[in-house]
């Protein structure tokens, strides 16, 4: 049952060792924030298709130099679009990426807290 599964998961979770540094390295592999960069460009007024093409080029350049998007300088990023400004780095971090999804079921911290609260209420019911 669901309750049994949750009990087992709680036992497993109690023994998890969280290593934030390792988690950060893992989440930044594979250009996880590329979609966030495209969304950033769209919000700045770039056409959706053009934004995705610009980001694809940025990813290729970063990959060729064995760097993440967040490691490219502002000057390097602006080659792909003059719409990019220093605020871009806020969306190129795991925290910034998570915070952008501020809707029910999203990864923004307040949404995660709300989901935990709802789950706790269900467990107590």
C-alpha positions in Angstrom: 0.0 0.0 0.0 1.0 3.6 -0.2 1.3 3.9 3.6 3.7 0.9 3.6 5.7 2.3 0.8 6.0 5.6 2.6 7.1 3.9 5.8 9.9 2.1 3.9 10.9 5.3 2.2 11.0 7.1 5.6 13.4 4.4 6.9 15.6 4.8 3.8 15.6 8.6 4.0 16.7 8.5 7.6 20.0 6.9 6.4 20.7 9.1 3.5 23.9 11.2 3.6 23.4 14.5 1.8 26.5 15.8 0.1 25.5 19.3 -1.2 28.8 19.8 -3.1 28.4 16.5 -4.9 24.8 17.3 -5.7 25.8 20.7 -7.2 28.4 19.1 -9.4 25.9 16.5 -10.6 23.1 18.9 -11.3 25.4 21.2 -13.4 26.4 18.4 -15.7 24.7 18.2 -19.0 23.7 21.9 -19.3 20.7 21.5 -17.0 20.0 25.3 -17.2 20.0 25.6 -21.0 16.2 25.7 -21.1 16.3 28.4 -18.4 18.6 30.5 -20.6 16.2 30.1 -23.5 13.3 31.1 -21.4 15.3 34.1 -20.2 15.8 35.2 -23.8 12.2 34.7 -24.6 11.2 36.9 -21.6 13.6 39.5 -22.9 11.7 39.6 -26.3 13.5 37.1 -28.4 11.4 34.7 -30.6 11.2 31.2 -29.1 12.9 29.5 -32.0 15.7 32.1 -32.1 16.2 31.7 -28.4 16.6 28.0 -28.7 19.0 28.3 -31.6 21.1 30.9 -29.7 21.2 28.6 -26.6 22.2 25.6 -28.8 25.1 27.5 -30.1 26.1 28.7 -26.6 26.0 25.1 -25.4 28.2 23.9 -28.2 30.7 26.7 -27.5 30.7 25.9 -23.7 31.0 22.1 -24.4 33.9 22.7 -26.8 35.8 24.6 -24.0 34.7 22.0 -21.4 32.8 24.7 -19.4 29.2 25.1 -18.2 27.0 28.0 -19.4 27.5 29.6 -16.0 31.2 29.7 -16.6 31.0 31.7 -19.7 31.8 35.4 -19.3 29.1 38.0 -19.9 31.0 39.1 -23.0 31.0 35.5 -24.3 27.3 35.1 -23.6 26.4 38.4 -25.3 27.9 37.0 -28.5 24.8 34.8 -28.7 22.4 37.6 -28.0 22.7 41.3 -27.0 19.6 40.7 -24.8 21.8 39.0 -22.3 22.8 41.1 -19.3 24.5 40.3 -16.0 21.1 39.2 -14.5 21.5 36.1 -16.7 23.6 34.4 -14.0 20.6 34.2 -11.7 19.0 31.7 -14.0 22.2 29.7 -14.6 22.5 28.3 -11.1 20.6 25.3 -9.7 19.0 27.6 -7.1 17.9 30.1 -9.7 16.6 27.4 -12.0 14.6 25.9 -9.2 13.2 29.2 -8.1 11.8 29.9 -11.6 9.3 27.1 -11.2 7.0 28.8 -8.7 3.8 27.0 -9.4 1.9 24.1 -7.7 4.2 21.1 -8.1 7.2 23.3 -9.0 10.7 23.3 -7.6 10.7 26.8 -6.1 11.5 26.5 -2.3 8.0 27.8 -1.3 6.3 25.3 -3.5 8.4 22.4 -2.1 7.6 23.5 1.4 3.9 23.7 0.5 4.1 20.2 -1.0 5.7 18.8 2.1 3.0 20.4 4.2 0.3 18.9 2.1 2.0 15.5 2.3 2.3 15.7 6.1 -1.4 16.5 6.4 -2.3 13.5 4.2 -0.2 11.2 6.3 -1.8 12.4 9.5 -5.3 12.0 8.1 
